[in-house]
């Protein structure tokens, strides 16, 4: 796909010039597409993103312009637990997945570290994890997720490559929310600790019921790692990230009860 002129040049122009470019005889419905998307509620915008992407060049330009305006906002509103706005996250993931040079250049300029602010109270670098999730490489992202928890817990945890349940309470709220926001943003809200917590709470805080609902256990049989887990968006809601239950359920209990999810 080749844009009629470089995307970055188009996005640097005032809105009126950008719309004039779109409103050509080849794109008579560009204004209607833009208006329909921008005037819709967040709930209605989410399914429209796929429709805009399917429209090709015109749709990609509208989505890119939306993200440019989002990046320019002096105060960005975050959802519960610090999660990124769901529409902005889905637009970013949709554009990222196109892999065209022009769109990648645009994303690199406006979102060099991705759509999620990579905050850490302990100087942990979440950039590699962000890139794996953006690439939808959920298996490798999950492995790195575990290492990041160990890094947060300290040198002893990092050396053994797993954490004790007693170490979970001291994990920084900021970092857990960053990790959670990354999973949410790059899965369309399907994966993340907060998703698992909602299912856990709706199950009466019963881990046995949780295991079944997120497909970590079938009857008395644990799902075998890694081959029997689902490393795509076809997985059940809350399926990822994983927590090693073979070392006991108290780590998961501690994660679900962590104060990062209190408000």
C-alpha positions in Angstrom: 0.0 0.0 0.0 1.4 3.4 -1.0 -0.2 6.6 0.3 -0.8 9.3 -2.3 1.7 11.4 -0.3 3.8 10.6 2.8 1.6 10.1 5.8 3.7 12.2 8.1 3.5 15.2 5.7 -0.3 14.8 5.6 -0.5 14.6 9.4 1.6 17.7 9.9 -0.9 19.8 8.0 -3.9 21.6 9.6 -7.1 19.5 9.8 -8.7 21.4 6.9 -5.9 20.6 4.6 -5.9 17.0 5.7 -9.6 16.7 5.1 -9.3 18.4 1.7 -6.7 15.7 0.7 -9.2 13.0 1.6 -12.2 14.6 0.0 -11.2 13.8 -3.6 -13.4 12.1 -6.3 -11.7 8.9 -5.3 -12.8 9.2 -1.7 -16.2 10.8 -1.7 -17.1 9.3 1.7 -14.0 10.3 3.6 -15.7 13.1 5.5 -18.6 10.8 6.4 -16.2 8.1 7.6 -14.3 10.6 9.7 -17.4 12.1 11.2 -19.0 8.8 12.0 -15.8 7.7 13.8 -15.1 10.9 15.7 -18.7 11.5 16.8 -19.4 8.0 18.0 -19.2 6.9 21.6 -16.2 4.9 22.7 -18.2 1.7 22.7 -19.3 2.4 19.1 -15.8 3.5 18.0 -14.2 0.2 18.8 -15.9 -1.9 16.1 -15.5 1.0 13.6 -11.7 0.7 13.8 -11.7 -2.6 11.9 -14.0 -1.1 9.3 -11.7 1.9 8.8 -8.7 -0.4 8.5 -10.6 -2.4 5.9 -11.2 0.8 3.9 -7.5 1.0 3.2 -5.5 4.2 2.8 -8.4 6.6 3.7 -9.2 4.6 6.8 -5.6 4.4 7.9 -5.2 8.1 7.6 -8.2 8.8 9.7 -6.9 6.4 12.4 -3.5 8.0 12.3 -5.0 11.4 12.6 -7.0 10.3 15.6 -3.8 9.0 17.3 -1.9 12.3 16.5 -4.6 14.2 18.2 -4.6 11.8 21.1 -0.8 12.3 21.5 -1.2 16.0 21.5 -3.7 16.1 24.4 -2.0 17.8 27.4 -3.9 15.5 29.8 -4.6 12.0 28.7 -7.5 10.3 30.6 -6.7 6.7 31.7 -9.2 4.1 32.6 -9.4 1.9 35.7 -6.1 0.7 37.1 -4.2 3.1 34.8 -5.2 1.3 31.6 -4.9 3.2 28.4 -8.0 4.4 26.6 -9.4 1.4 24.8 -10.0 3.1 21.5 -6.5 4.6 21.4 -5.0 1.2 22.3 -6.9 -0.5 19.6 -6.1 2.1 17.0 -2.4 1.9 17.9 -2.4 -1.9 17.6 -4.3 -1.8 14.3 -1.8 0.6 12.8 1.2 -1.2 14.3 0.0 -4.4 12.7 0.1 -2.9 9.2 3.9 -2.9 9.2 4.1 -0.3 6.4 7.2 2.0 6.5 5.1 5.2 6.6 2.8 4.1 9.5 5.8 2.7 11.5 7.6 6.0 11.0 4.5 7.8 12.3 4.2 5.6 15.4 7.9 5.9 16.1 7.6 9.7 16.1 4.5 10.0 18.2 4.7 6.9 20.3 8.4 5.9 20.5 7.7 3.7 23.6 4.3 2.4 22.5 0.8 3.5 23.5 1.3 2.6 27.2 3.4 4.9 29.5 6.1 2.5 30.7 6.1 3.7 34.3 8.2 1.9 37.0 9.0 2.7 40.6 12.1 0.5 40.4 13.6 1.4 37.1 12.5 -1.7 35.3 12.5 -1.5 31.5 9.2 -2.7 30.0 10.2 -1.7 26.4 11.0 -5.3 25.3 7.8 -6.6 26.7 5.8 -3.8 25.0 7.4 -4.8 21.6 6.6 -8.5 22.1 3.0 -7.7 23.0 2.6 -5.3 20.1 3.9 -8.1 17.8 1.3 -10.4 19.4 4.1 -12.8 20.5 2.2 -13.8 23.7 4.3 -16.8 24.6 7.6 -14.8 24.7 5.8 -11.8 26.3 4.5 -14.2 29.1 8.0 -15.5 29.7 9.3 -12.0 30.0 6.4 -11.0 32.2 7.5 -13.6 34.7 11.1 -12.3 34.7 9.9 -8.8 35.2 8.0 -9.9 38.3 11.2 -11.6 39.6 13.2 -8.4 38.8 10.7 -6.4 40.8 10.9 -8.8 43.7 14.7 -8.6 44.0 17.9 -10.4 43.2 17.0 -13.6 45.1 13.8 -14.0 43.1 15.6 -13.2 39.9 18.2 -15.8 40.6 15.6 -18.5 41.2 13.4 -17.2 38.4 10.2 -17.4 40.4 8.6 -15.5 43.2 7.3 -16.4 46.7 3.8 -15.4 47.6 5.3 -13.4 50.5 7.1 -11.2 47.9 4.0 -10.3 46.0 2.6 -7.8 48.5 5.8 -5.6 48.1 5.6 -5.4 44.3 5.0 -1.7 43.4 1.5 -0.8 42.4 2.9 1.4 39.6 4.7 -1.5 38.0 1.8 -4.0 38.3 -0.5 -1.5 36.7 2.0 -0.9 33.9 2.3 -4.7 33.2 -1.5 -5.0 33.3 -2.0 -2.0 31.0 0.4 -3.5 28.4 -1.6 -6.8 28.3 -4.9 -4.9 28.1 -3.8 -2.6 25.4 -2.4 -5.3 23.1 -5.1 -7.8 23.6 -8.2 -5.6 23.1 -8.9 -5.9 26.8 -8.8 -9.7 26.8 -5.7 -10.4 28.9 -4.3 -8.9 32.0 -4.3 -9.3 35.8 -7.3 -7.0 36.2 -9.3 -9.2 33.8 -8.3 -12.3 35.8 -9.3 -10.5 39.0 -12.7 -9.6 37.7 -13.3 -13.3 36.8 -11.9 -14.3 40.2 -14.2 -11.9 42.1 -17.2 -13.0 40.0 -16.4 -16.6 41.0 -16.6 -15.8 44.7 -12.8 -15.5 44.9 -12.7 -19.2 44.3 -9.4 -20.1 42.4 -10.7 -23.6 41.4 -13.6 -21.9 39.5 -11.1 -19.4 38.1 -8.8 -22.1 36.7 -11.7 -23.6 34.8 -13.0 -20.3 33.4 -9.6 -19.2 32.0 -8.7 -22.7 30.8 -5.8 -23.3 33.2 -7.3 -26.5 34.4 -9.7 -29.1 33.0 -11.3 -31.1 35.8 -8.4 -32.5 37.8 -5.9 -31.9 35.1 -3.7 -28.9 34.8 -3.2 -27.4 31.3 0.2 -28.5 30.1 2.8 -25.8 29.5 3.4 -24.5 26.9 1.8 -26.6 24.2 -1.8 -26.8 25.6 -2.1 -23.1 26.4 -3.4 -20.8 23.7 -0.9 -18.1 22.7 -3.3 -16.1 20.4 -6.3 -13.9 20.8 -8.4 -17.1 20.3 -7.7 -17.9 24.0 -10.4 -17.5 26.6 -10.7 -14.2 28.4 -8.2 -13.9 31.2 -6.1 -16.8 29.8 -2.9 -14.7 30.1 -0.6 -13.9 31.7 0.2 -17.1 33.4 1.1 -17.8 37.0 2.9 -21.0 37.9 0.3 -22.9 40.0 2.6 -25.9 40.3 4.3 -24.0 43.1 1.0 -23.4 44.8 -1.9 -21.1 44.5 -0.9 -18.6 47.0 1.0 -16.5 44.5 -2.1 -16.0 42.4 -4.2 -15.3 45.5 -1.7 -12.6 46.5 -1.7 -11.1 43.0 -5.5 -10.9 43.0 -5.5 -9.3 46.4 -2.8 -6.8 45.7 -3.6 -3.2 46.5 -2.8 -2.2 42.9 -6.4 -3.2 42.2 -8.1 -1.5 45.1 -9.1 1.7 43.3 
